[in-house]
Amino acid sequence: MHPYHTVRQCVLDVYIKIEYNHNMQVLQSTYEIDEDATKNALLSVVSDKYCRTILEAIMDKPKSATEISAETKTPISTVYRRIQTLYDNKLIRTSGTITDDGKKLFLYKSKIKGIQTTFSNGQIEVKLVLNQ
């Protein structure tokens, strides 16, 4: 006889395993930064509250500058300036589409989930936690 006596037990067991997997800590992909100039630039970017707010807003789902501005209550001009900074530092990716009325629409998504820094013996270690 199969270890599951009923379909309900089987479904319940699968549900518990899925729930357990969702609660388990997942290994995160990281990328270590070696160059001091890059480390300093990244630390400068994440010290800016608007850059952090934008990264958080686009971590899970790509959004347009207008959506980011509305969601974060940040002026659109500030959003565009910070998006350029984040793009220049390779922290976001862009994708584009054309709307039904023929306008170009750019969407932005964070390449990172976080940044890990360590300062020890006068040395700074910076690792990017990559966004899947």
N, CA, C and O atoms as CSV, one atom per row, in Angstrom:
chain,resi,resn,atom,element,x,y,z
A,1,MET,N,N,0.848,-1.178,0.000
A,1,MET,CA,C,0.000,0.000,0.000
A,1,MET,C,C,0.898,1.247,0.000
A,1,MET,O,O,1.943,1.265,0.649
A,2,HIS,N,N,0.481,2.279,-0.729
A,2,HIS,CA,C,1.208,3.545,-0.806
A,2,HIS,C,C,1.225,4.207,0.566
A,2,HIS,O,O,0.250,4.111,1.311
A,3,PRO,N,N,2.345,4.892,0.911
A,3,PRO,CA,C,2.425,5.506,2.243
A,3,PRO,C,C,1.334,6.543,2.491
A,3,PRO,O,O,1.019,6.841,3.643
A,4,TYR,N,N,0.757,7.092,1.433
A,4,TYR,CA,C,-0.331,8.053,1.615
A,4,TYR,C,C,-1.645,7.296,1.553
A,4,TYR,O,O,-1.922,6.608,0.571
A,5,HIS,N,N,-2.442,7.415,2.578
A,5,HIS,CA,C,-3.704,6.698,2.626
A,5,HIS,C,C,-4.790,7.443,1.875
A,5,HIS,O,O,-5.753,6.834,1.408
A,6,THR,N,N,-4.646,8.736,1.755
A,6,THR,CA,C,-5.650,9.512,1.032
A,6,THR,C,C,-4.945,10.552,0.175
A,6,THR,O,O,-3.780,10.881,0.400
A,7,VAL,N,N,-5.666,11.057,-0.805
A,7,VAL,CA,C,-5.139,12.131,-1.657
A,7,VAL,C,C,-4.891,13.370,-0.795
A,7,VAL,O,O,-3.920,14.095,-1.011
A,8,ARG,N,N,-5.764,13.611,0.174
A,8,ARG,CA,C,-5.621,14.773,1.036
A,8,ARG,C,C,-4.289,14.728,1.789
A,8,ARG,O,O,-3.628,15.758,1.923
A,9,GLN,N,N,-3.887,13.564,2.278
A,9,GLN,CA,C,-2.608,13.446,2.976
A,9,GLN,C,C,-1.453,13.756,2.027
A,9,GLN,O,O,-0.495,14.431,2.403
A,10,CYS,N,N,-1.552,13.263,0.807
A,10,CYS,CA,C,-0.512,13.503,-0.188
A,10,CYS,C,C,-0.395,14.994,-0.475
A,10,CYS,O,O,0.709,15.539,-0.480
A,11,VAL,N,N,-1.519,15.657,-0.713
A,11,VAL,CA,C,-1.525,17.094,-1.004
A,11,VAL,C,C,-1.013,17.865,0.203
A,11,VAL,O,O,-0.242,18.812,0.047
A,12,LEU,N,N,-1.428,17.476,1.398
A,12,LEU,CA,C,-0.980,18.153,2.604
A,12,LEU,C,C,0.531,18.017,2.768
A,12,LEU,O,O,1.199,18.987,3.124
A,13,ASP,N,N,1.070,16.847,2.517
A,13,ASP,CA,C,2.499,16.616,2.627
A,13,ASP,C,C,3.259,17.472,1.627
A,13,ASP,O,O,4.283,18.057,1.979
A,14,VAL,N,N,2.784,17.562,0.386
A,14,VAL,CA,C,3.421,18.397,-0.633
A,14,VAL,C,C,3.367,19.858,-0.216
A,14,VAL,O,O,4.351,20.583,-0.367
A,15,TYR,N,N,2.230,20.294,0.304
A,15,TYR,CA,C,2.080,21.680,0.747
A,15,TYR,C,C,3.082,21.988,1.866
A,15,TYR,O,O,3.708,23.048,1.863
A,16,ILE,N,N,3.231,21.077,2.806
A,16,ILE,CA,C,4.173,21.281,3.912
A,16,ILE,C,C,5.601,21.367,3.377
A,16,ILE,O,O,6.383,22.192,3.850
A,17,LYS,N,N,5.956,20.533,2.404
A,17,LYS,CA,C,7.302,20.588,1.831
A,17,LYS,C,C,7.534,21.902,1.113
A,17,LYS,O,O,8.605,22.494,1.241
A,18,ILE,N,N,6.547,22.371,0.359
A,18,ILE,CA,C,6.686,23.654,-0.343
A,18,ILE,C,C,6.834,24.769,0.678
A,18,ILE,O,O,7.707,25.625,0.536
A,19,GLU,N,N,5.991,24.771,1.706
A,19,GLU,CA,C,6.063,25.784,2.739
A,19,GLU,C,C,7.434,25.753,3.418
A,19,GLU,O,O,8.024,26.801,3.680
A,20,TYR,N,N,7.930,24.563,3.698
A,20,TYR,CA,C,9.235,24.397,4.326
A,20,TYR,C,C,10.325,24.961,3.432
A,20,TYR,O,O,11.231,25.641,3.914
A,21,ASN,N,N,10.249,24.684,2.124
A,21,ASN,CA,C,11.250,25.203,1.191
A,21,ASN,C,C,11.210,26.716,1.109
A,21,ASN,O,O,12.253,27.351,0.951
A,22,HIS,N,N,10.033,27.305,1.213
A,22,HIS,CA,C,9.937,28.759,1.161
A,22,HIS,C,C,10.530,29.402,2.412
A,22,HIS,O,O,11.005,30.537,2.360
A,23,ASN,N,N,10.507,28.705,3.503
A,23,ASN,CA,C,11.020,29.259,4.750
A,23,ASN,C,C,12.496,28.966,4.964
A,23,ASN,O,O,13.119,29.546,5.853
A,24,MET,N,N,13.060,28.075,4.164
A,24,MET,CA,C,14.476,27.758,4.294
A,24,MET,C,C,15.316,28.923,3.778
A,24,MET,O,O,14.904,29.651,2.875
A,25,GLN,N,N,16.477,29.083,4.354
A,25,GLN,CA,C,17.374,30.121,3.888
A,25,GLN,C,C,17.978,29.668,2.560
A,25,GLN,O,O,18.500,28.558,2.456
A,26,VAL,N,N,17.906,30.531,1.546
A,26,VAL,CA,C,18.397,30.202,0.221
A,26,VAL,C,C,19.792,30.797,0.054
A,26,VAL,O,O,20.045,31.934,0.451
A,27,LEU,N,N,20.686,30.020,-0.535
A,27,LEU,CA,C,22.014,30.550,-0.829
A,27,LEU,C,C,21.892,31.657,-1.846
A,27,LEU,O,O,21.171,31.518,-2.834
A,28,GLN,N,N,22.583,32.747,-1.620
A,28,GLN,CA,C,22.503,33.885,-2.511
A,28,GLN,C,C,23.774,33.986,-3.328
A,28,GLN,O,O,24.874,33.749,-2.829
A,29,SER,N,N,23.606,34.343,-4.596
A,29,SER,CA,C,24.760,34.567,-5.450
A,29,SER,C,C,25.355,35.925,-5.110
A,29,SER,O,O,24.639,36.921,-5.004
A,30,THR,N,N,26.659,35.954,-4.942
A,30,THR,CA,C,27.327,37.218,-4.652
A,30,THR,C,C,28.460,37.441,-5.641
A,30,THR,O,O,28.981,36.505,-6.247
A,31,TYR,N,N,28.822,38.699,-5.781
A,31,TYR,CA,C,29.920,39.093,-6.647
A,31,TYR,C,C,30.808,40.038,-5.853
A,31,TYR,O,O,30.355,41.090,-5.401
A,32,GLU,N,N,32.060,39.668,-5.685
A,32,GLU,CA,C,32.977,40.498,-4.902
A,32,GLU,C,C,33.627,41.554,-5.794
A,32,GLU,O,O,34.077,41.263,-6.902
A,33,ILE,N,N,33.664,42.774,-5.290
A,33,ILE,CA,C,34.269,43.902,-5.995
A,33,ILE,C,C,35.724,44.004,-5.540
A,33,ILE,O,O,36.006,44.024,-4.342
A,34,ASP,N,N,36.642,44.068,-6.499
A,34,ASP,CA,C,38.062,44.105,-6.169
A,34,ASP,C,C,38.670,45.509,-6.237
A,34,ASP,O,O,39.508,45.863,-5.407
A,35,GLU,N,N,38.256,46.298,-7.213
A,35,GLU,CA,C,38.869,47.608,-7.428
A,35,GLU,C,C,38.392,48.623,-6.390
A,35,GLU,O,O,37.195,48.742,-6.130
A,36,ASP,N,N,39.340,49.351,-5.802
A,36,ASP,CA,C,39.004,50.340,-4.782
A,36,ASP,C,C,38.097,51.444,-5.324
A,36,ASP,O,O,37.172,51.874,-4.634
A,37,ALA,N,N,38.349,51.903,-6.545
A,37,ALA,CA,C,37.529,52.973,-7.122
A,37,ALA,C,C,36.077,52.514,-7.273
A,37,ALA,O,O,35.154,53.285,-7.012
A,38,THR,N,N,35.875,51.272,-7.691
A,38,THR,CA,C,34.528,50.733,-7.846
A,38,THR,C,C,33.854,50.579,-6.491
A,38,THR,O,O,32.671,50.885,-6.338
A,39,LYS,N,N,34.613,50.104,-5.507
A,39,LYS,CA,C,34.069,49.986,-4.145
A,39,LYS,C,C,33.585,51.336,-3.646
A,39,LYS,O,O,32.475,51.456,-3.126
A,40,ASN,N,N,34.430,52.359,-3.808
A,40,ASN,CA,C,34.065,53.696,-3.335
A,40,ASN,C,C,32.841,54.236,-4.054
A,40,ASN,O,O,31.975,54.852,-3.433
A,41,ALA,N,N,32.765,54.010,-5.363
A,41,ALA,CA,C,31.618,54.478,-6.137
A,41,ALA,C,C,30.332,53.794,-5.671
A,41,ALA,O,O,29.306,54.452,-5.500
A,42,LEU,N,N,30.386,52.478,-5.466
A,42,LEU,CA,C,29.197,51.742,-5.022
A,42,LEU,C,C,28.754,52.181,-3.635
A,42,LEU,O,O,27.562,52.357,-3.386
A,43,LEU,N,N,29.714,52.356,-2.735
A,43,LEU,CA,C,29.365,52.802,-1.385
A,43,LEU,C,C,28.765,54.206,-1.407
A,43,LEU,O,O,27.866,54.513,-0.623
A,44,SER,N,N,29.255,55.042,-2.291
A,44,SER,CA,C,28.692,56.381,-2.442
A,44,SER,C,C,27.256,56.313,-2.954
A,44,SER,O,O,26.382,57.034,-2.472
A,45,VAL,N,N,27.018,55.445,-3.931
A,45,VAL,CA,C,25.673,55.306,-4.499
A,45,VAL,C,C,24.691,54.830,-3.438
A,45,VAL,O,O,23.609,55.401,-3.299
A,46,VAL,N,N,25.050,53.792,-2.687
A,46,VAL,CA,C,24.098,53.261,-1.709
A,46,VAL,C,C,23.984,54.126,-0.454
A,46,VAL,O,O,23.111,53.895,0.383
A,47,SER,N,N,24.853,55.111,-0.323
A,47,SER,CA,C,24.690,56.039,0.792
A,47,SER,C,C,23.643,57.110,0.465
A,47,SER,O,O,23.230,57.862,1.348
A,48,ASP,N,N,23.219,57.180,-0.790
A,48,ASP,CA,C,22.206,58.138,-1.223
A,48,ASP,C,C,20.813,57.554,-0.985
A,48,ASP,O,O,20.488,56.484,-1.501
A,49,LYS,N,N,19.995,58.257,-0.207
A,49,LYS,CA,C,18.680,57.717,0.158
A,49,LYS,C,C,17.773,57.522,-1.057
A,49,LYS,O,O,16.967,56.591,-1.072
A,50,TYR,N,N,17.885,58.372,-2.065
A,50,TYR,CA,C,17.035,58.216,-3.251
A,50,TYR,C,C,17.439,56.978,-4.056
A,50,TYR,O,O,16.582,56.255,-4.563
A,51,CYS,N,N,18.736,56.742,-4.170
A,51,CYS,CA,C,19.197,55.534,-4.873
A,51,CYS,C,C,18.710,54.279,-4.157
A,51,CYS,O,O,18.257,53.330,-4.798
A,52,ARG,N,N,18.802,54.274,-2.838
A,52,ARG,CA,C,18.323,53.114,-2.075
A,52,ARG,C,C,16.818,52.926,-2.247
A,52,ARG,O,O,16.343,51.802,-2.411
A,53,THR,N,N,16.085,54.006,-2.209
A,53,THR,CA,C,14.628,53.937,-2.360
A,53,THR,C,C,14.258,53.385,-3.735
A,53,THR,O,O,13.358,52.553,-3.850
A,54,ILE,N,N,14.943,53.841,-4.765
A,54,ILE,CA,C,14.670,53.371,-6.126
A,54,ILE,C,C,15.034,51.898,-6.261
A,54,ILE,O,O,14.259,51.120,-6.817
A,55,LEU,N,N,16.193,51.511,-5.765
A,55,LEU,CA,C,16.594,50.096,-5.831
A,55,LEU,C,C,15.564,49.202,-5.148
A,55,LEU,O,O,15.225,48.134,-5.658
A,56,GLU,N,N,15.075,49.637,-4.006
A,56,GLU,CA,C,14.076,48.840,-3.293
A,56,GLU,C,C,12.781,48.741,-4.099
A,56,GLU,O,O,12.146,47.686,-4.136
A,57,ALA,N,N,12.395,49.837,-4.739
A,57,ALA,CA,C,11.146,49.852,-5.509
A,57,ALA,C,C,11.193,48.933,-6.728
A,57,ALA,O,O,10.163,48.409,-7.151
A,58,ILE,N,N,12.386,48.736,-7.293
A,58,ILE,CA,C,12.498,47.941,-8.526
A,58,ILE,C,C,13.204,46.608,-8.301
A,58,ILE,O,O,13.709,45.999,-9.245
A,59,MET,N,N,13.237,46.163,-7.061
A,59,MET,CA,C,13.932,44.919,-6.753
A,59,MET,C,C,13.198,43.688,-7.296
A,59,MET,O,O,13.829,42.775,-7.830
A,60,ASP,N,N,11.891,43.663,-7.163
A,60,ASP,CA,C,11.133,42.469,-7.528
A,60,ASP,C,C,10.465,42.545,-8.888
A,60,ASP,O,O,10.191,41.518,-9.509
A,61,LYS,N,N,10.205,43.750,-9.349
A,61,LYS,CA,C,9.447,43.913,-10.588
A,61,LYS,C,C,9.945,45.144,-11.340
A,61,LYS,O,O,10.151,46.195,-10.733
A,62,PRO,N,N,10.141,45.026,-12.658
A,62,PRO,CA,C,10.557,46.205,-13.430
A,62,PRO,C,C,9.467,47.278,-13.412
A,62,PRO,O,O,8.275,46.975,-13.473
A,63,LYS,N,N,9.899,48.528,-13.330
A,63,LYS,CA,C,8.947,49.645,-13.292
A,63,LYS,C,C,9.473,50.802,-14.115
A,63,LYS,O,O,10.676,50.937,-14.335
A,64,SER,N,N,8.557,51.623,-14.559
A,64,SER,CA,C,8.921,52.829,-15.300
A,64,SER,C,C,9.312,53.929,-14.308
A,64,SER,O,O,9.039,53.826,-13.112
A,65,ALA,N,N,9.952,54.973,-14.820
A,65,ALA,CA,C,10.340,56.102,-13.965
A,65,ALA,C,C,9.109,56.750,-13.344
A,65,ALA,O,O,9.143,57.179,-12.191
A,66,THR,N,N,8.035,56.821,-14.100
A,66,THR,CA,C,6.793,57.406,-13.588
A,66,THR,C,C,6.226,56.575,-12.441
A,66,THR,O,O,5.789,57.122,-11.429
A,67,GLU,N,N,6.234,55.255,-12.603
A,67,GLU,CA,C,5.752,54.376,-11.536
A,67,GLU,C,C,6.628,54.509,-10.288
A,67,GLU,O,O,6.119,54.565,-9.168
A,68,ILE,N,N,7.946,54.561,-10.489
A,68,ILE,CA,C,8.873,54.708,-9.361
A,68,ILE,C,C,8.606,56.020,-8.634
A,68,ILE,O,O,8.548,56.055,-7.405
A,69,SER,N,N,8.445,57.091,-9.393
A,69,SER,CA,C,8.200,58.405,-8.824
A,69,SER,C,C,6.915,58.413,-7.994
A,69,SER,O,O,6.896,58.918,-6.872
A,70,ALA,N,N,5.851,57.855,-8.550
A,70,ALA,CA,C,4.565,57.836,-7.849
A,70,ALA,C,C,4.624,56.965,-6.595
A,70,ALA,O,O,4.113,57.343,-5.541
A,71,GLU,N,N,5.246,55.807,-6.718
A,71,GLU,CA,C,5.307,54.863,-5.600
A,71,GLU,C,C,6.177,55.366,-4.455
A,71,GLU,O,O,5.851,55.158,-3.286
A,72,THR,N,N,7.273,56.020,-4.784
A,72,THR,CA,C,8.224,56.451,-3.757
A,72,THR,C,C,8.043,57.908,-3.341
A,72,THR,O,O,8.722,58.387,-2.433
A,73,LYS,N,N,7.135,58.606,-3.998
A,73,LYS,CA,C,6.899,60.038,-3.725
A,73,LYS,C,C,8.174,60.855,-3.925
A,73,LYS,O,O,8.463,61.785,-3.173
A,74,THR,N,N,8.934,60.476,-4.971
A,74,THR,CA,C,10.180,61.157,-5.321
A,74,THR,C,C,9.938,61.950,-6.600
A,74,THR,O,O,9.328,61.432,-7.535
A,75,PRO,N,N,10.404,63.198,-6.661
A,75,PRO,CA,C,10.213,63.980,-7.889
A,75,PRO,C,C,10.789,63.242,-9.107
A,75,PRO,O,O,11.841,62.608,-9.021
A,76,ILE,N,N,10.085,63.336,-10.231
A,76,ILE,CA,C,10.473,62.599,-11.438
A,76,ILE,C,C,11.880,62.981,-11.899
A,76,ILE,O,O,12.619,62.125,-12.384
A,77,SER,N,N,12.260,64.252,-11.756
A,77,SER,CA,C,13.607,64.671,-12.178
A,77,SER,C,C,14.679,63.973,-11.319
A,77,SER,O,O,15.733,63.587,-11.825
A,78,THR,N,N,14.397,63.819,-10.034
A,78,THR,CA,C,15.324,63.119,-9.133
A,78,THR,C,C,15.405,61.647,-9.513
A,78,THR,O,O,16.487,61.061,-9.509
A,79,VAL,N,N,14.263,61.048,-9.842
A,79,VAL,CA,C,14.240,59.634,-10.250
A,79,VAL,C,C,15.113,59.444,-11.484
A,79,VAL,O,O,15.930,58.525,-11.525
A,80,TYR,N,N,14.951,60.296,-12.485
A,80,TYR,CA,C,15.749,60.151,-13.707
A,80,TYR,C,C,17.247,60.323,-13.441
A,80,TYR,O,O,18.061,59.580,-13.989
A,81,ARG,N,N,17.613,61.301,-12.603
A,81,ARG,CA,C,19.037,61.494,-12.280
A,81,ARG,C,C,19.614,60.283,-11.561
A,81,ARG,O,O,20.710,59.826,-11.885
A,82,ARG,N,N,18.875,59.763,-10.586
A,82,ARG,CA,C,19.367,58.603,-9.833
A,82,ARG,C,C,19.369,57.336,-10.684
A,82,ARG,O,O,20.253,56.493,-10.527
A,83,ILE,N,N,18.407,57.189,-11.573
A,83,ILE,CA,C,18.409,56.049,-12.491
A,83,ILE,C,C,19.676,56.077,-13.340
A,83,ILE,O,O,20.293,55.036,-13.564
A,84,GLN,N,N,20.064,57.243,-13.808
A,84,GLN,CA,C,21.289,57.363,-14.597
A,84,GLN,C,C,22.504,56.969,-13.760
A,84,GLN,O,O,23.392,56.268,-14.244
A,85,THR,N,N,22.545,57.416,-12.511
A,85,THR,CA,C,23.643,57.049,-11.606
A,85,THR,C,C,23.680,55.543,-11.391
A,85,THR,O,O,24.744,54.929,-11.474
A,86,LEU,N,N,22.529,54.947,-11.115
A,86,LEU,CA,C,22.453,53.499,-10.893
A,86,LEU,C,C,22.849,52.729,-12.148
A,86,LEU,O,O,23.524,51.703,-12.066
A,87,TYR,N,N,22.429,53.225,-13.307
A,87,TYR,CA,C,22.778,52.580,-14.573
A,87,TYR,C,C,24.289,52.682,-14.833
A,87,TYR,O,O,24.921,51.703,-15.231
A,88,ASP,N,N,24.852,53.851,-14.608
A,88,ASP,CA,C,26.285,54.057,-14.819
A,88,ASP,C,C,27.125,53.136,-13.931
A,88,ASP,O,O,28.227,52.739,-14.308
A,89,ASN,N,N,26.597,52.800,-12.752
A,89,ASN,CA,C,27.303,51.926,-11.818
A,89,ASN,C,C,26.881,50.462,-11.964
A,89,ASN,O,O,27.209,49.621,-11.126
A,90,LYS,N,N,26.155,50.177,-13.033
A,90,LYS,CA,C,25.754,48.807,-13.392
A,90,LYS,C,C,24.926,48.116,-12.307
A,90,LYS,O,O,25.054,46.910,-12.096
A,91,LEU,N,N,24.084,48.880,-11.628
A,91,LEU,CA,C,23.245,48.319,-10.570
A,91,LEU,C,C,21.817,48.046,-11.032
A,91,LEU,O,O,21.054,47.383,-10.330
A,92,ILE,N,N,21.454,48.553,-12.207
A,92,ILE,CA,C,20.117,48.292,-12.741
A,92,ILE,C,C,20.217,47.878,-14.204
A,92,ILE,O,O,21.198,48.166,-14.889
A,93,ARG,N,N,19.178,47.201,-14.654
A,93,ARG,CA,C,19.071,46.870,-16.081
A,93,ARG,C,C,17.833,47.569,-16.626
A,93,ARG,O,O,16.867,47.819,-15.905
A,94,THR,N,N,17.890,47.870,-17.892
A,94,THR,CA,C,16.742,48.528,-18.525
A,94,THR,C,C,16.182,47.626,-19.613
A,94,THR,O,O,16.899,46.847,-20.241
A,95,SER,N,N,14.902,47.754,-19.810
A,95,SER,CA,C,14.242,47.097,-20.933
A,95,SER,C,C,13.239,48.101,-21.472
A,95,SER,O,O,12.797,49.000,-20.756
A,96,GLY,N,N,12.890,47.944,-22.714
A,96,GLY,CA,C,11.980,48.901,-23.318
A,96,GLY,C,C,10.835,48.233,-24.029
A,96,GLY,O,O,10.899,47.069,-24.425
A,97,THR,N,N,9.800,49.000,-24.175
A,97,THR,CA,C,8.632,48.553,-24.918
A,97,THR,C,C,7.993,49.773,-25.556
A,97,THR,O,O,8.309,50.911,-25.208
A,98,ILE,N,N,7.110,49.529,-26.473
A,98,ILE,CA,C,6.379,50.624,-27.106
A,98,ILE,C,C,4.917,50.483,-26.709
A,98,ILE,O,O,4.317,49.419,-26.863
A,99,THR,N,N,4.352,51.572,-26.197
A,99,THR,CA,C,2.968,51.544,-25.738
A,99,THR,C,C,2.014,51.499,-26.920
A,99,THR,O,O,2.432,51.628,-28.070
A,100,ASP,N,N,0.728,51.317,-26.632
A,100,ASP,CA,C,-0.298,51.246,-27.677
A,100,ASP,C,C,-0.374,52.533,-28.492
A,100,ASP,O,O,-0.719,52.503,-29.674
A,101,ASP,N,N,-0.051,53.663,-27.863
A,101,ASP,CA,C,-0.091,54.940,-28.597
A,101,ASP,C,C,1.256,55.300,-29.222
A,101,ASP,O,O,1.459,56.439,-29.643
A,102,GLY,N,N,2.183,54.332,-29.286
A,102,GLY,CA,C,3.437,54.514,-30.015
A,102,GLY,C,C,4.572,55.156,-29.237
A,102,GLY,O,O,5.609,55.471,-29.822
A,103,LYS,N,N,4.409,55.356,-27.949
A,103,LYS,CA,C,5.466,55.967,-27.147
A,103,LYS,C,C,6.412,54.903,-26.618
A,103,LYS,O,O,6.005,53.780,-26.322
A,104,LYS,N,N,7.694,55.281,-26.504
A,104,LYS,CA,C,8.681,54.381,-25.912
A,104,LYS,C,C,8.533,54.416,-24.396
A,104,LYS,O,O,8.366,55.479,-23.798
A,105,LEU,N,N,8.596,53.240,-23.789
A,105,LEU,CA,C,8.504,53.141,-22.347
A,105,LEU,C,C,9.657,52.281,-21.854
A,105,LEU,O,O,9.797,51.123,-22.247
A,106,PHE,N,N,10.477,52.861,-20.991
A,106,PHE,CA,C,11.607,52.129,-20.437
A,106,PHE,C,C,11.244,51.628,-19.045
A,106,PHE,O,O,10.640,52.343,-18.244
A,107,LEU,N,N,11.625,50.384,-18.777
A,107,LEU,CA,C,11.412,49.782,-17.465
A,107,LEU,C,C,12.772,49.500,-16.843
A,107,LEU,O,O,13.728,49.164,-17.542
A,108,TYR,N,N,12.847,49.638,-15.536
A,108,TYR,CA,C,14.104,49.491,-14.819
A,108,TYR,C,C,13.942,48.421,-13.744
A,108,TYR,O,O,12.918,48.355,-13.065
A,109,LYS,N,N,14.973,47.583,-13.601
A,109,LYS,CA,C,14.954,46.530,-12.582
A,109,LYS,C,C,16.332,46.447,-11.934
A,109,LYS,O,O,17.357,46.549,-12.608
A,110,SER,N,N,16.339,46.263,-10.636
A,110,SER,CA,C,17.589,46.165,-9.882
A,110,SER,C,C,18.316,44.868,-10.214
A,110,SER,O,O,17.704,43.802,-10.288
A,111,LYS,N,N,19.623,44.971,-10.413
A,111,LYS,CA,C,20.463,43.785,-10.619
A,111,LYS,C,C,20.901,43.193,-9.288
A,111,LYS,O,O,21.442,42.088,-9.241
A,112,ILE,N,N,20.665,43.930,-8.205
A,112,ILE,CA,C,21.137,43.478,-6.897
A,112,ILE,C,C,19.987,43.399,-5.897
A,112,ILE,O,O,18.987,44.108,-6.005
A,113,LYS,N,N,20.166,42.517,-4.927
A,113,LYS,CA,C,19.242,42.419,-3.794
A,113,LYS,C,C,19.820,43.138,-2.581
A,113,LYS,O,O,19.086,43.534,-1.676
A,114,GLY,N,N,21.132,43.300,-2.571
A,114,GLY,CA,C,21.764,43.960,-1.439
A,114,GLY,C,C,23.257,44.098,-1.645
A,114,GLY,O,O,23.822,43.618,-2.627
A,115,ILE,N,N,23.874,44.763,-0.696
A,115,ILE,CA,C,25.325,44.934,-0.709
A,115,ILE,C,C,25.837,44.564,0.678
A,115,ILE,O,O,25.314,45.027,1.691
A,116,GLN,N,N,26.865,43.724,0.707
A,116,GLN,CA,C,27.495,43.339,1.968
A,116,GLN,C,C,28.857,44.018,2.031
A,116,GLN,O,O,29.667,43.897,1.111
A,117,THR,N,N,29.096,44.727,3.116
A,117,THR,CA,C,30.402,45.378,3.277
A,117,THR,C,C,31.013,44.973,4.607
A,117,THR,O,O,30.319,44.767,5.602
A,118,THR,N,N,32.319,44.868,4.590
A,118,THR,CA,C,33.077,44.566,5.799
A,118,THR,C,C,34.285,45.488,5.827
A,118,THR,O,O,34.984,45.651,4.827
A,119,PHE,N,N,34.518,46.082,6.979
A,119,PHE,CA,C,35.705,46.910,7.166
A,119,PHE,C,C,36.527,46.276,8.275
A,119,PHE,O,O,36.089,46.195,9.423
A,120,SER,N,N,37.725,45.828,7.916
A,120,SER,CA,C,38.573,45.143,8.888
A,120,SER,C,C,40.034,45.400,8.551
A,120,SER,O,O,40.448,45.286,7.397
A,121,ASN,N,N,40.799,45.744,9.561
A,121,ASN,CA,C,42.231,46.009,9.397
A,121,ASN,C,C,42.518,47.003,8.276
A,121,ASN,O,O,43.464,46.829,7.507
A,122,GLY,N,N,41.703,48.031,8.194
A,122,GLY,CA,C,41.904,49.079,7.199
A,122,GLY,C,C,41.478,48.704,5.782
A,122,GLY,O,O,41.676,49.486,4.852
A,123,GLN,N,N,40.906,47.535,5.609
A,123,GLN,CA,C,40.479,47.076,4.282
A,123,GLN,C,C,38.952,46.989,4.222
A,123,GLN,O,O,38.299,46.563,5.174
A,124,ILE,N,N,38.407,47.403,3.084
A,124,ILE,CA,C,36.966,47.292,2.862
A,124,ILE,C,C,36.716,46.165,1.873
A,124,ILE,O,O,37.322,46.106,0.803
A,125,GLU,N,N,35.816,45.281,2.251
A,125,GLU,CA,C,35.381,44.214,1.350
A,125,GLU,C,C,33.946,44.545,0.963
A,125,GLU,O,O,33.115,44.818,1.829
A,126,VAL,N,N,33.651,44.521,-0.337
A,126,VAL,CA,C,32.312,44.825,-0.834
A,126,VAL,C,C,31.857,43.674,-1.725
A,126,VAL,O,O,32.537,43.294,-2.678
A,127,LYS,N,N,30.697,43.135,-1.391
A,127,LYS,CA,C,30.084,42.076,-2.194
A,127,LYS,C,C,28.680,42.492,-2.566
A,127,LYS,O,O,27.927,43.007,-1.739
A,128,LEU,N,N,28.336,42.260,-3.828
A,128,LEU,CA,C,26.978,42.520,-4.282
A,128,LEU,C,C,26.186,41.216,-4.175
A,128,LEU,O,O,26.646,40.166,-4.625
A,129,VAL,N,N,25.012,41.286,-3.586
A,129,VAL,CA,C,24.096,40.144,-3.546
A,129,VAL,C,C,23.218,40.287,-4.782
A,129,VAL,O,O,22.414,41.214,-4.887
A,130,LEU,N,N,23.386,39.355,-5.714
A,130,LEU,CA,C,22.749,39.475,-7.016
A,130,LEU,C,C,21.258,39.146,-6.969
A,130,LEU,O,O,20.815,38.279,-6.215
A,131,ASN,N,N,20.501,39.861,-7.791
A,131,ASN,CA,C,19.066,39.665,-7.926
A,131,ASN,C,C,18.826,38.664,-9.042
A,131,ASN,O,O,19.336,38.835,-10.149
A,132,GLN,N,N,18.073,37.646,-8.769
A,132,GLN,CA,C,17.840,36.598,-9.790
A,132,GLN,C,C,16.800,37.023,-10.790
A,132,GLN,O,O,16.485,36.268,-11.710
